Amino acid sequence: MLLWARLRSIFQTFLNLGGLFIIKGDVFMNVREPTSKFVKVRCPKCKNEQIIFGKASIEVKCLVCGKVIAEPTGGKTRIKSRILEVLE
């Protein structure tokens, strides 16, 4: 019991320092930040701006002209247009 109290105080210290631990009962879970982001891109053909997912699993086409602006690679998306902004 004393060991759990000591561990709880250690993880509370991590929480106070901005650590990513969540205390759920007597279980300590490490929560990871997501690595995926949304990206604002501009179509090279018609200059339309749109927001796409950075790890898209299907081909992304421009909503105006239909040109392919991003294609999947099995992980991150291969973007074939100009990136204007990465959204957090």
BELLIN-V861957 format. One record per pair of residues at least 12 apart in sequence whose ideal C-beta (glycine too) atoms are under 10 Angstrom apart, sorted by the first residue. I is the first residue (numbers start at 1). J is the second residue. If there is no record, write none. Layout:
BEGIN
i->I j->J
i->I j->J
END
This chain:
BEGIN
i->4 j->26
i->7 j->23
i->7 j->26
i->7 j->28
i->8 j->23
i->8 j->26
i->8 j->28
i->10 j->28
i->11 j->23
i->11 j->28
i->11 j->30
i->14 j->28
i->14 j->30
i->19 j->31
i->20 j->32
i->20 j->33
i->34 j->55
i->35 j->54
i->35 j->55
i->35 j->76
i->36 j->53
i->36 j->54
i->36 j->55
i->36 j->56
i->36 j->76
i->36 j->77
i->37 j->53
i->37 j->54
i->37 j->55
i->37 j->76
i->37 j->86
i->37 j->87
i->37 j->88
i->38 j->51
i->38 j->52
i->38 j->53
i->38 j->54
i->38 j->55
i->38 j->85
i->38 j->86
i->38 j->87
i->38 j->88
i->39 j->51
i->39 j->52
i->39 j->53
i->39 j->54
i->39 j->56
i->39 j->70
i->39 j->77
i->39 j->79
i->39 j->81
i->39 j->83
i->39 j->84
i->39 j->85
i->39 j->86
i->39 j->87
i->40 j->52
i->40 j->82
i->40 j->83
i->40 j->84
i->40 j->85
i->40 j->86
i->40 j->87
i->41 j->60
i->41 j->62
i->41 j->69
i->41 j->70
i->41 j->77
i->41 j->79
i->41 j->80
i->41 j->81
i->41 j->82
i->41 j->83
i->41 j->84
i->41 j->85
i->42 j->62
i->42 j->69
i->42 j->81
i->42 j->82
i->42 j->83
i->42 j->84
i->43 j->61
i->43 j->62
i->43 j->63
i->43 j->64
i->43 j->65
i->43 j->66
i->43 j->67
i->43 j->68
i->43 j->69
i->43 j->80
i->43 j->81
i->43 j->82
i->44 j->62
i->44 j->65
i->44 j->67
i->44 j->69
i->44 j->80
i->44 j->81
i->44 j->82
i->45 j->62
i->45 j->64
i->45 j->65
i->45 j->66
i->45 j->67
i->45 j->69
i->45 j->81
i->46 j->62
i->46 j->63
i->46 j->64
i->46 j->65
i->46 j->66
i->46 j->67
i->47 j->62
i->47 j->64
i->47 j->65
i->47 j->81
i->47 j->82
i->48 j->62
i->48 j->63
i->48 j->64
i->48 j->65
i->48 j->67
i->48 j->69
i->48 j->81
i->49 j->62
i->49 j->64
i->49 j->81
i->49 j->82
i->49 j->84
i->49 j->85
i->50 j->62
i->50 j->63
i->50 j->64
i->50 j->69
i->50 j->81
i->50 j->84
i->51 j->84
i->51 j->85
i->51 j->87
i->52 j->69
i->52 j->70
i->52 j->77
i->52 j->79
i->52 j->81
i->52 j->83
i->53 j->70
i->53 j->77
i->54 j->70
i->54 j->75
i->54 j->76
i->54 j->77
i->54 j->79
i->54 j->83
i->54 j->86
i->54 j->87
i->55 j->72
i->55 j->73
i->55 j->74
i->55 j->75
i->55 j->76
i->55 j->77
i->56 j->70
i->56 j->71
i->56 j->72
i->56 j->73
i->56 j->76
i->56 j->77
i->56 j->78
i->56 j->79
i->57 j->72
i->57 j->73
i->57 j->74
i->57 j->75
i->57 j->77
i->58 j->70
i->58 j->71
i->58 j->72
i->58 j->77
i->59 j->71
i->59 j->72
i->59 j->77
i->60 j->72
i->60 j->77
i->60 j->79
i->60 j->80
i->60 j->81
i->62 j->81
i->67 j->80
i->67 j->81
i->68 j->80
i->68 j->81
i->69 j->81
i->69 j->82
END
